[in-house]
Amino acid sequence: VRDGGGSAITFSGNDGSFILENLREGDWTITPSRQGTRFTPASLTVTGLGIGEERTGVEFTADRATVFLSGYAEDETGAALAGWTVQVSSEGFNTHNRTFGDGFFSVRVPGYTTYAIYASPPEPGWAPQPLEVVTENEDISDLALVAEAMQGRISGSVTDAETADSIQTFFLQVDSGAVRQLSGGAYVVDSLSRGSHLLSFSASGYSAAEVTVNLSSGRDQAYRGVALTPLEAGLYLRLYRLEEEDRIPVPGALVILVDQDGQRVDTTTTTTAGLAAFSGLDTGRLWGYEVEKAGFTRSTAAGFTPSNTPLDVQLNAAPGYILGRVTGLDGQTVEGAVVQAFTGDGTLREEETDQQGSYALLAPSGPIAVIAFSPDGATSSYVRNLELEAGTAATLNFTLRRTAELVGRVTSAGGNVNRARFGITQSGGGVFSYAWTGEDGWYRLRGIPPGSYFLNVTAEGYEDFSPPPMSLGTVRVDTVNVTLTSQTTAIVGRTVLAGTEQGIAGVEVRLEQGGVPLDSAVTGGDGGFSFLDLPAGSYALEASRFGYDDVSQGSIFLPAGLVLRVSPLEFHPTAGMVSGWVLNDQGEAREGIALQLIDLAGGGSWNTETDSAGRYQFTAIPASEYRLTATDPAGGDLGPPEYRVVVTDTAGAADLNFVHTPARGTANVTGVLTYRGAGVEGVEVNLRKLGSTERMTATTVSGGGFTFTGATTPGNYRLSARNPAYGET
């Protein structure tokens, strides 16, 4: 790697010799690497290489080592696991061997390497626990590989609580998994690990029920009978989203009950199982509903007579959103995991997973990196990359694990460099990710899949720096410290929300000298700004953004040849004002959107609408807690469904922004499924929009009736039904 930029790669020949050709003049650092080998010295620097000059005699001594890894494989009770395959892997190396009758294993591997090792079962039903091993030049023995049995079983019957009759068709969800439709009045759940499991039951015409069963080991069997109580007439909804063929319940959705006159009568939120219930309704009137949930298009339907049969309501992803779930290596969903999406300019958005391990995240525009972290930050997923096309959504599921990571510090002659961007790109394209240094100059880059990577460090006012390409394995922490060289005289800084590290984008920052404006800049996604190639002298900064008080910073002395990083400009939302923007998923303004601010303490409400720039504002708002909603008179969707806003005597609220999706029509589809003239209950019916990913499912009720609500129009659909006993129609 050339000091100041540039790199070259070659391989040594059979005699150990190597040649690096066509090199630029300058200082070059040469570093050899090979699996299972330690080199002395680790690297050499050739200084002052001139144009056309040839240097020889650059030599390294290789210490190659082969070691044995040995130990025993056993289950959680200590019993030997015979005939299992022991897998050993690292970057560019994989091998395996089988365990003996007593569980003993021995594997020969290169030394000076970090390995991931685990026991692979000969049949399903086990959860192996991976082990990390770091080798030098000596054998490692007494390794303990543990696998936990996942052969537990829970079974039982589902009956009517009043008549004790079997309920022939019902739905079952185990923990936070997909919802399954079962029949025959009985259920069996296999392949369970030890611990507590939550079983959620529901059926048409019955209230839902939950049962918690604890298995003391992964081999236990338990029986649990469940009795469901019949529902009285009302409006009952079962909300879900489709993930391939699985129904994933949608908890926490706002459901609004609407009467036949269009008046909003009542509200509720869906349960962990995605259920919403409105009971005790007048059977002589018709009823409808509205469903709102961040990340999903709004769903509405009307004209329903109260009954005890739940309506299946499928929610579809809103344009510009990423949906998905976060699980651990054991396949269990993780509540409270943090999912982050970020861009190369520092824009960062994040959301936490709900009780189902699901999330809905509004994606920043452009190429993004997305990653998930456990609630305690101990584990992460591998980073994923994508760029959403206009008007589309995406699904990304993540599995938490220990991953390779890079840590280090970025400094310069002037001290720590904060907000430096540390970028990493997989050789040949593919995975990319970023991390930014804090005030102390430290960064931490996580979730990197195994592979070879190019690194690049950039910061406003400094020369870019590219450390040597490096390989990352499955689990390893590497430290890369970087010293940047100033290339100009500059002032750089950030705008942040007062009292936080949250950057504010779109701020206009003006540079002045002696009261005379010199230049201006608009902050990027992380709130950063810069003024480059300045003469030494004294300067002042003025900054403003709609919805905030103006900020200024004076008496800034800039020495020659220094990149001066000023203190963050802290912004306070203007007192008595609530403001924001309404844009589409491409950042374009939406004029004429109606906004309503409701005082939750009963102090009244305020109304306004967006201007031609998509801006809105409420002024002279007294201190209280408020509910803020947005409505498109043309019927378009707006997300999130609402904001809860706290206004104090000294601060309002700003940047309460909504994303607008143009209006689409909706329709209900109803029908009856028969066999030889008789209605058939418990058959899955599918409605798929041709030329689209939109798809809905429903289950026939007594008499063979089915209903789909919220199908988007206009559009052509294919209707199909399938049951093993009858085939497909």
C-alpha positions in Angstrom: 0.0 0.0 0.0 1.4 3.4 -1.0 1.5 6.2 1.5 -0.9 8.8 0.2 -3.0 6.4 -1.9 -2.6 3.4 -4.2 -2.1 -0.3 -3.8 -0.9 -3.4 -5.6 -1.3 -7.2 -5.0 0.8 -10.2 -6.2 1.4 -13.8 -5.2 4.7 -15.5 -4.5 6.0 -18.2 -6.8 7.0 -21.8 -5.9 10.4 -20.6 -4.8 8.9 -17.9 -2.6 9.9 -15.0 -4.8 7.6 -12.1 -5.6 7.5 -9.1 -7.9 5.4 -5.9 -7.6 5.5 -4.0 -10.8 4.3 -0.7 -12.3 4.4 1.1 -9.0 4.2 4.9 -8.6 6.9 6.8 -6.9 6.7 7.2 -3.1 6.8 5.1 0.1 5.3 1.6 -0.1 4.4 -0.7 2.8 4.6 -4.4 1.9 2.6 -6.9 3.9 2.5 -10.7 3.2 -0.4 -12.9 4.3 -1.2 -16.6 4.1 -3.6 -19.0 5.9 -1.8 -20.6 8.9 1.4 -18.6 8.6 3.1 -15.9 10.7 5.6 -13.6 8.9 8.7 -11.9 10.4 8.7 -9.0 10.1 4.9 -8.5 9.7 5.5 -5.8 7.1 8.4 -3.7 5.5 8.4 -0.2 4.2 10.3 0.7 1.1 10.9 4.5 1.2 11.5 6.9 -1.6 10.9 4.6 -4.5 11.6 6.6 -7.7 10.1 6.5 -11.2 11.7 3.5 -13.1 13.7 2.5 -10.0 13.9 -1.2 -9.0 14.4 -2.4 -5.4 15.4 -5.9 -4.5 16.2 -7.9 -1.3 12.8 -7.4 0.4 12.6 -10.6 2.4 10.3 -12.2 4.9 10.6 -15.3 7.1 7.5 -17.5 7.2 6.6 -19.6 10.2 4.0 -22.1 9.2 2.2 -24.2 11.8 -0.2 -27.1 11.8 -2.1 -27.9 15.0 -4.8 -30.3 16.3 -8.1 -29.2 17.8 -9.6 -31.9 19.9 -12.3 -32.4 22.6 -15.8 -33.8 23.1 -19.3 -33.2 21.7 -22.1 -33.6 24.2 -25.7 -32.5 24.7 -27.0 -30.2 27.4 -27.2 -33.2 29.9 -23.6 -34.2 29.2 -24.4 -37.2 27.1 -22.0 -38.0 24.3 -23.0 -37.1 20.7 -21.6 -39.9 18.5 -21.5 -39.8 14.8 -21.8 -36.0 14.6 -19.9 -33.9 12.1 -17.5 -31.3 13.6 -17.3 -28.3 11.3 -14.3 -26.0 11.4 -14.1 -22.9 9.3 -12.3 -19.6 8.9 -11.8 -17.2 6.0 -10.8 -19.3 3.0 -10.6 -22.6 4.9 -13.1 -25.3 5.8 -12.7 -28.9 7.1 -14.6 -31.4 9.1 -14.4 -34.8 10.9 -16.8 -37.1 12.8 -17.1 -37.8 16.5 -16.4 -41.2 17.9 -18.7 -43.3 20.1 -17.7 -41.3 23.2 -18.2 -38.0 21.4 -14.4 -37.4 21.0 -13.2 -35.5 17.9 -9.8 -34.4 16.5 -9.3 -32.0 13.6 -6.0 -30.9 12.0 -5.9 -27.2 11.0 -3.4 -24.5 10.1 -2.1 -22.4 13.1 -2.2 -18.7 13.7 -5.8 -18.5 12.7 -9.2 -17.8 14.3 -11.8 -20.6 13.7 -15.5 -21.1 14.2 -16.2 -24.7 15.3 -19.5 -26.5 16.0 -21.0 -30.0 16.0 -23.5 -30.6 13.2 -26.2 -33.1 13.9 -27.0 -36.1 11.7 -30.7 -35.2 11.8 -32.8 -32.2 12.6 -34.0 -31.3 16.0 -30.8 -29.8 17.6 -29.4 -26.3 18.2 -25.6 -26.5 18.1 -23.7 -23.8 20.1 -20.8 -22.5 18.0 -17.3 -22.0 19.6 -14.6 -19.6 18.6 -11.0 -20.9 18.8 -7.8 -18.8 18.2 -4.8 -21.0 17.3 -1.1 -20.2 17.6 1.5 -22.9 17.0 0.4 -25.4 19.7 -2.4 -28.0 19.9 -5.6 -27.2 21.7 -7.4 -30.0 23.6 -10.4 -30.4 25.9 -12.7 -28.3 23.7 -16.4 -28.8 24.7 -18.9 -28.6 21.9 -22.5 -28.5 23.2 -25.7 -29.0 21.2 -29.2 -28.5 22.8 -32.0 -30.9 21.9 -35.0 -29.4 20.1 -37.3 -32.4 20.3 -39.8 -31.2 22.8 -43.5 -31.6 22.0 -46.7 -29.9 23.1 -50.1 -31.3 22.0 -53.7 -30.9 23.0 -57.3 -30.3 21.9 -59.3 -27.2 21.2 -62.9 -27.1 22.3 -66.0 -24.9 22.7 -66.0 -23.6 26.4 -69.8 -23.8 26.6 -70.6 -27.1 24.8 -67.2 -28.9 25.1 -67.5 -29.8 21.4 -64.4 -29.9 19.3 -63.6 -26.8 17.2 -62.7 -28.3 13.9 -60.9 -25.3 12.3 -58.7 -22.9 14.3 -55.5 -20.9 14.1 -52.3 -21.5 16.2 -49.3 -19.3 16.7 -46.3 -20.6 18.7 -44.2 -17.9 20.3 -43.7 -15.2 17.6 -43.7 -17.6 14.6 -46.1 -17.6 11.7 -49.8 -18.3 12.2 -50.9 -21.8 11.1 -54.4 -23.0 10.3 -55.2 -26.4 11.8 -58.2 -28.7 11.6 -59.6 -31.7 13.4 -59.9 -30.1 16.8 -56.4 -31.1 17.9 -52.9 -29.8 17.6 -49.3 -31.0 17.8 -46.2 -28.8 18.0 -42.8 -30.5 17.5 -39.1 -29.5 17.5 -39.3 -27.3 20.6 -36.3 -26.3 22.7 -36.3 -26.2 26.5 -37.9 -23.1 28.2 -41.2 -21.3 28.1 -43.4 -21.3 25.0 -46.4 -19.1 24.3 -49.3 -20.7 22.3 -51.9 -18.3 20.9 -55.2 -19.8 19.7 -58.0 -18.2 17.7 -61.0 -19.4 15.7 -63.9 -17.9 13.8 -66.6 -17.0 16.3 -64.5 -17.4 19.4 -62.4 -15.1 21.6 -58.7 -15.7 21.4 -56.8 -17.6 24.2 -53.1 -17.9 25.2 -51.4 -20.8 27.0 -47.9 -20.7 28.4 -46.1 -24.1 28.6 -42.7 -24.6 30.1 -40.4 -27.5 29.0 -37.6 -28.3 31.4 -35.6 -29.9 28.6 -35.7 -30.1 24.8 -37.1 -33.7 25.2 -40.2 -33.0 27.3 -43.7 -33.7 26.1 -46.7 -31.8 27.4 -50.5 -31.9 26.9 -52.6 -28.7 27.1 -56.3 -28.6 26.3 -57.7 -25.2 25.3 -61.3 -24.1 25.6 -62.4 -21.0 23.5 -65.3 -18.9 24.5 -67.9 -18.0 21.8 -68.1 -14.3 20.9 -71.1 -12.2 20.9 -72.1 -10.3 17.8 -69.7 -7.5 16.9 -66.9 -6.5 14.5 -63.7 -8.6 14.9 -60.5 -8.2 12.8 -57.5 -10.4 12.4 -54.6 -8.3 11.0 -51.6 -9.8 9.3 -49.0 -9.3 6.6 -47.8 -12.0 4.2 -44.1 -13.1 4.2 -43.8 -15.6 1.4 -46.5 -18.1 2.4 -46.5 -17.2 6.1 -49.1 -15.0 7.8 -47.3 -12.6 10.3 -49.6 -11.0 12.8 -49.5 -7.2 13.0 -49.6 -6.0 16.6 -50.0 -2.4 17.7 -52.1 -1.2 14.7 -54.6 1.5 15.3 -58.1 0.2 14.5 -61.0 2.7 14.3 -64.7 1.6 14.4 -66.9 3.6 11.9 -70.7 3.5 11.9 -72.9 3.5 8.8 -73.0 7.3 8.8 -69.2 7.5 8.5 -68.7 8.6 12.1 -65.7 7.4 14.1 -67.2 5.6 17.2 -64.4 3.8 18.9 -60.7 2.9 18.7 -58.5 0.0 19.8 -55.1 -1.4 19.0 -54.4 -4.9 17.8 -53.0 -7.5 20.3 -49.8 -9.5 20.0 -51.7 -11.9 17.8 -52.9 -9.1 15.5 -56.5 -9.2 16.9 -59.0 -6.3 17.3 -62.5 -6.6 18.8 -65.5 -4.3 19.0 -68.4 -6.2 20.8 -71.9 -5.2 21.8 -72.8 -3.5 18.4 -76.3 -2.7 17.2 -77.1 -5.6 14.8 -79.6 -3.3 13.0 -76.8 -1.1 11.7 -73.9 -1.5 9.4 -70.3 -1.0 10.5 -66.9 -0.5 9.1 -63.3 0.1 10.1 -60.1 2.1 9.4 -56.7 0.6 10.1 -53.5 2.7 10.4 -50.0 1.4 11.1 -46.7 3.0 10.4 -45.1 1.3 7.4 -48.3 0.0 5.9 -50.9 1.5 3.6 -54.1 2.6 5.2 -56.9 -0.1 5.0 -60.6 0.8 5.2 -63.8 -1.1 4.6 -67.5 -0.7 5.4 -70.9 -2.4 5.2 -70.5 -5.2 7.7 -73.4 -6.6 9.8 -72.2 -7.5 13.3 -71.3 -11.2 13.7 -68.9 -13.4 15.7 -66.8 -14.3 12.6 -63.5 -12.4 12.4 -62.5 -10.6 9.2 -59.0 -11.4 7.9 -57.4 -8.1 7.0 -54.1 -8.2 5.1 -51.9 -5.1 5.4 -49.6 -4.1 2.6 -46.2 -2.4 2.9 -46.3 1.4 2.2 -44.0 2.6 -0.5 -40.6 3.6 0.8 -40.6 1.3 3.7 -38.6 -1.8 4.7 -40.4 -4.5 6.6 -39.1 -7.6 8.2 -38.4 -9.6 11.4 -35.3 -10.1 13.6 -34.5 -13.6 15.0 -31.7 -15.2 16.9 -29.7 -18.2 15.8 -32.3 -20.4 17.6 -35.0 -19.0 15.2 -36.8 -17.2 18.0 -37.9 -13.7 17.2 -36.3 -10.8 19.2 -38.4 -8.0 20.7 -36.7 -4.6 21.2 -34.0 -5.2 18.6 -32.8 -2.0 16.9 -32.8 -1.9 13.1 -30.8 0.9 11.5 -30.7 2.1 7.9 -28.0 4.6 6.9 -26.5 6.2 3.8 -23.0 7.4 2.9 -23.9 11.0 3.8 -24.7 10.1 7.4 -28.5 9.9 7.2 -29.6 7.5 9.9 -33.0 6.1 10.6 -33.8 3.4 13.2 -36.8 1.5 14.6 -37.3 -1.2 17.3 -38.9 -4.5 16.8 -42.3 -5.2 18.3 -43.6 -8.3 20.3 -43.5 -10.3 17.1 -39.9 -9.3 16.3 -41.2 -7.3 13.4 -40.2 -3.8 12.3 -41.3 -1.2 9.7 -38.6 1.4 8.8 -38.8 4.3 6.4 -35.8 3.9 4.2 -33.5 6.9 3.4 -33.3 7.6 -0.4 -30.3 6.2 -2.4 -28.1 3.2 -1.7 -28.4 2.2 2.0 -26.9 -0.2 4.5 -29.2 -1.9 6.9 -28.3 -3.7 10.1 -30.0 -5.1 13.3 -28.6 -5.1 16.8 -29.8 -7.0 19.9 -31.4 -4.9 22.7 -28.2 -5.1 24.7 -26.0 -4.5 21.7 -24.0 -7.7 22.3 -24.9 -9.3 18.9 -25.7 -8.0 15.4 -26.9 -9.2 12.1 -24.8 -9.1 8.9 -25.2 -5.8 7.1 -27.6 -5.8 4.1 -27.6 -3.4 1.2 -30.3 -2.2 -1.1 -31.8 0.8 -2.9 -35.5 1.1 -3.2 -37.1 2.1 -6.5 -39.7 4.9 -6.4 -43.0 3.6 -5.1 -41.8 0.3 -3.9 -41.2 -1.4 -0.6 -38.9 -4.2 0.5 -38.7 -7.1 3.0 -35.4 -7.7 4.9 -35.2 -10.4 7.7 -32.2 -10.5 10.0 -30.5 -13.1 12.2 -28.5 -11.9 15.2 -25.1 -13.5 15.7 -21.5 -12.6 16.6 -19.9 -11.0 13.6 -16.6 -9.6 12.5 -16.1 -5.9 13.4 -13.6 -3.1 13.0 -12.7 -0.6 15.7 -10.2 2.2 15.9 -9.4 5.9 16.2 -9.1 8.6 13.6 -6.7 11.4 14.5 -4.8 14.3 12.8 -2.1 16.7 13.8 -4.8 18.7 15.5 -6.1 15.8 17.6 -9.2 13.6 17.3 -11.2 13.8 14.1 -14.9 13.5 14.8 -17.5 12.6 12.1 -14.9 11.0 9.9 -16.5 8.4 7.7 -14.9 4.9 7.8 -16.2 3.1 4.7 -15.7 -0.6 3.8 -16.5 -2.2 0.5 -16.2 -5.9 -0.4 -13.7 -6.8 -3.1 -15.4 -7.0 -6.4 -18.4 -5.0 -5.2 -21.2 -6.4 -3.0 -21.4 -5.5 0.6 -20.7 -2.0 1.7 -21.1 -0.2 5.1 -20.0 2.8 7.0 -19.2 4.0 10.5 -18.6 7.5 11.8 -16.2 8.6 14.5 -17.5 10.3 17.7 -16.1 13.3 19.5 -13.3 11.1 20.8 -12.3 10.0 17.2 -13.3 6.4 17.8 -15.5 4.3 15.4 -17.0 0.8 15.6 -18.1 -0.9 12.4 -20.1 -4.1 12.9 -22.0 -6.8 11.0 -19.4 -7.5 8.4 -19.8 -10.8 6.5 -16.6 -12.9 5.9 -14.6 -11.7 2.9 -11.9 -9.4 1.5 -12.5 -5.7 1.9 -11.2 -2.3 0.7 -11.2 0.4 3.3 -11.5 4.2 2.9 -11.5 7.0 5.5 -12.8 10.4 4.5 -13.3 13.7 6.4 -14.0 17.2 5.2 -10.7 19.1 4.8 -8.5 16.0 5.0 -6.8 13.8 2.4 -8.6 10.5 1.9 -6.9 7.5 3.4 -7.0 3.9 2.3 -5.5 1.4 4.7 -4.3 -2.0 3.3 -7.0 -4.3 2.0 -7.9 -6.9 4.6 -9.7 -10.2 5.1 -12.3 -10.6 7.8 -13.4 -14.0 9.1 -16.6 -15.1 10.8 -15.8 -13.8 14.3 -12.9 -11.4 14.9 -12.3 -7.9 16.1 -9.6 -6.0 14.1 -8.2 -2.6 15.1 -7.4 0.0 12.4 -6.1 3.3 13.6 -5.8 6.1 11.1 -4.0 9.4 11.0 -5.3 11.9 8.5 -3.4 14.7 6.8 -4.9 18.2 6.4 -5.1 19.3 2.8 -6.6 22.7 3.3 -7.5 25.5 5.7 -11.2 24.9 6.6 -14.0 25.2 9.1 -16.2 22.1 9.5 -19.0 21.3 12.0 -22.4 19.9 12.6 -25.9 21.1 13.5 -27.7 19.0 16.1 -30.9 18.9 18.1 -30.2 20.6 21.4 -29.1 18.2 24.1 -28.6 15.3 21.7 -26.2 13.9 19.0 -29.0 13.8 16.5 -27.9 15.7 13.3 -30.3 18.1 11.6 -30.4 18.0 7.8 -31.4 20.9 5.6 -30.0 23.7 7.8 -28.6 26.7 5.9 -25.3 27.7 7.5 -23.8 31.1 6.5 -20.1 32.0 6.9 -19.4 35.7 7.7 -16.3 37.8 8.3 -16.7 41.3 9.8 -20.5 41.1 9.3 -20.0 40.5 5.5 -21.5 37.2 4.1 -18.9 35.1 2.4 -20.4 31.7 1.7 -23.2 29.4 2.6 -23.8 25.6 2.9 -26.8 23.3 3.5 -26.2 20.5 6.0 -26.4 16.8 4.9 -28.0 13.8 6.5 -25.8 13.9 9.6 -26.1 17.6 10.0 -22.6 18.2 8.7 -21.3 21.3 6.9 -17.9 22.6 5.7 -16.2 25.7 4.3 -12.9 24.8 2.5 -9.9 26.7 1.2 -10.3 29.6 3.5 -7.6 32.2 4.3 -6.5 32.4 7.9 -8.5 34.8 10.0 -11.5 35.4 12.2 -15.0 34.2 11.2 -18.6 33.9 12.4 -21.4 31.4 11.6 -25.1 32.0 11.3 -27.6 29.1 10.8 -31.3 28.7 10.3 -34.0 26.1 9.6 -37.8 26.3 9.4 -39.3 25.5 12.8 -36.2 26.3 14.9 -34.6 29.3 16.5 -31.7 30.8 14.6 -28.2 29.9 15.9 -25.0 31.8 15.7 -21.3 31.3 16.7 -18.8 34.1 16.5 -15.1 34.8 17.3 -13.9 31.7 15.4 -10.1 32.1 14.7 -8.8 29.9 12.0 -5.0 29.4 11.8 -3.4 28.7 8.4 -3.2 25.0 7.4 -5.7 23.8 10.0 -9.0 22.0 9.6 -10.9 23.6 12.5 -13.8 21.6 13.8 -16.1 24.0 15.6 -18.5 23.0 18.5 -21.9 21.6 17.3 -24.5 24.3 16.6 -27.4 23.3 18.8 -30.9 24.0 17.6 -34.0 24.5 19.7 -37.6 24.1 18.2 -39.3 27.5 18.3 -41.4 28.0 21.5 -45.1 27.7 20.9 -44.7 26.3 17.3 -45.3 22.8 16.0 -44.0 22.4 12.4 -42.8 20.0 9.8 -43.0 18.9 6.2 -45.1 16.5 4.1 -43.2 14.9 1.2 -43.5 11.8 -0.9 -41.0 8.9 -0.7 -38.8 10.8 -3.2 -38.6 13.9 -1.1 -41.0 16.0 -3.3 -43.3 18.5 -1.6 -47.0 17.8 -1.2 -49.3 20.8 -1.1 -52.8 21.0 0.4 -52.4 18.2 3.0 -54.6 18.8 6.0 -53.0 18.8 9.5 -54.9 18.6 12.8 -53.4 19.2 16.3 -55.6 18.0 19.1 -54.9 18.9 22.8 -55.1 15.6 24.7 -55.9 17.5 27.9 -59.2 18.8 26.3 -58.0 22.2 25.4 -59.3 22.2 21.8 -57.8 21.6 18.4 -56.0 23.5 15.6 -56.1 23.0 11.8 -53.8 24.0 9.0 -52.5 22.7 5.6 -49.2 22.4 3.8 -48.0 25.2 1.5 -46.4 24.8 -2.0 -43.1 23.7 -0.3 -44.9 21.0 1.7 -44.4 22.9 4.9 -46.9 23.4 7.7 -46.9 25.2 11.1 -49.1 25.8 14.1 -48.2 28.9 16.1 -49.0 30.2 19.6 -49.6 26.7 20.9 -49.9 26.5 24.7 -47.9 24.0 26.8 -49.6 20.6 26.8 -49.5 17.2 25.2 -51.0 16.9 21.7 -52.0 14.4 19.0 -50.9 15.4 15.4 -52.5 13.8 12.4 -52.3 14.4 8.6 -55.1 13.8 6.1 -55.1 13.9 2.3 -58.4 15.3 1.0 -57.8 13.2 -2.2 -57.6 10.0 -0.1 -53.9 9.3 -0.1 -52.0 7.5 2.7 -49.8 9.4 5.1 -47.3 7.9 7.6 -46.8 7.7 10.4 -50.5 7.6 11.4 -49.9 10.2 14.1 -47.3 12.0 16.4 -47.6 12.5 20.1 -46.2 16.0 20.7 -45.2 17.6 24.0 -45.0 21.5 23.9 -43.4 23.2 26.9 -43.3 26.9 27.8 -39.8 27.1 26.3 -39.8 24.7 23.4 -42.1 23.6 20.6 -41.7 20.7 18.2 -40.1 20.7 14.7 -39.4 18.3 11.8 -42.6 16.3 12.5 -42.6 15.0 9.0 -45.1 12.8 7.1 -44.6 10.6 4.0 -47.4 10.8 1.5 -48.6 7.9 -0.8 -51.0 8.8 -3.6 -54.6 7.7 -3.2 -55.7 4.3 -4.4 -59.2 2.9 -4.4 -60.2 -0.2 -2.4 -62.8 -2.8 -2.8 -64.2 -5.8 -0.9 -64.6 -9.2 -2.6 -67.1 -11.7 -1.1 -68.2 -15.1 -2.2 -69.2 -18.7 -1.3 -67.1 -21.9 -1.9 -69.2 -25.0 -2.5 -68.6 -28.7 -3.2 -71.5 -30.4 -5.0 -73.8 -27.6 -3.9 -72.8 -27.6 -0.2 -70.7 -24.9 1.4 -67.2 -25.9 2.5 -65.8 -24.5 5.8 -62.1 -24.1 6.6 -60.6 -23.8 3.1 -58.0 -21.2 2.3 -58.9 -18.9 -0.5 -56.3 -16.7 -2.2 -56.8 -13.4 -4.1 -53.7 -12.2 -6.1 -53.4 -9.0 -8.0 -52.0 -9.7 -11.5 -48.7 -8.0 -12.3 -48.2 -7.1 -8.6 -46.9 -8.5 -5.3 -50.2 -7.8 -3.6 -51.8 -11.0 -2.3 -54.5 -11.7 0.2 -55.7 -14.9 1.9 -59.0 -15.7 3.7 -60.5 -18.8 5.2 -64.1 -20.0 4.5 -66.5 -19.9 7.4 -69.6 -22.0 8.1 -71.6 -22.2 4.9 -68.5 -21.7 2.7 -68.5 -17.9 2.8 -65.3 -15.8 2.5 -64.5 -12.1 2.4 -61.5 -10.0 1.3 -61.3 -6.4 2.4 -59.1 -3.6 1.1 -58.2 -4.9 -2.3 -56.6 -2.0 -4.2 -58.2 -0.7 -7.3 -58.1 -0.6 -10.2 -56.6 -4.0 -10.9 -57.1 -7.5 -12.3 -57.1 -10.3 -9.7 -56.9 -14.1 -9.8 -59.1 -15.9 -7.2 -58.2 -19.5 -6.2 -58.9 -22.0 -3.4 -57.0 -25.0 -2.4 -57.6 -27.9 0.0 -55.9 -31.3 0.1 -59.3 -33.1 0.2 -60.7 -31.3 -2.8 -57.7 -30.1 -4.9 -57.5 -26.6 -6.4 -60.0 -24.5 -8.2 
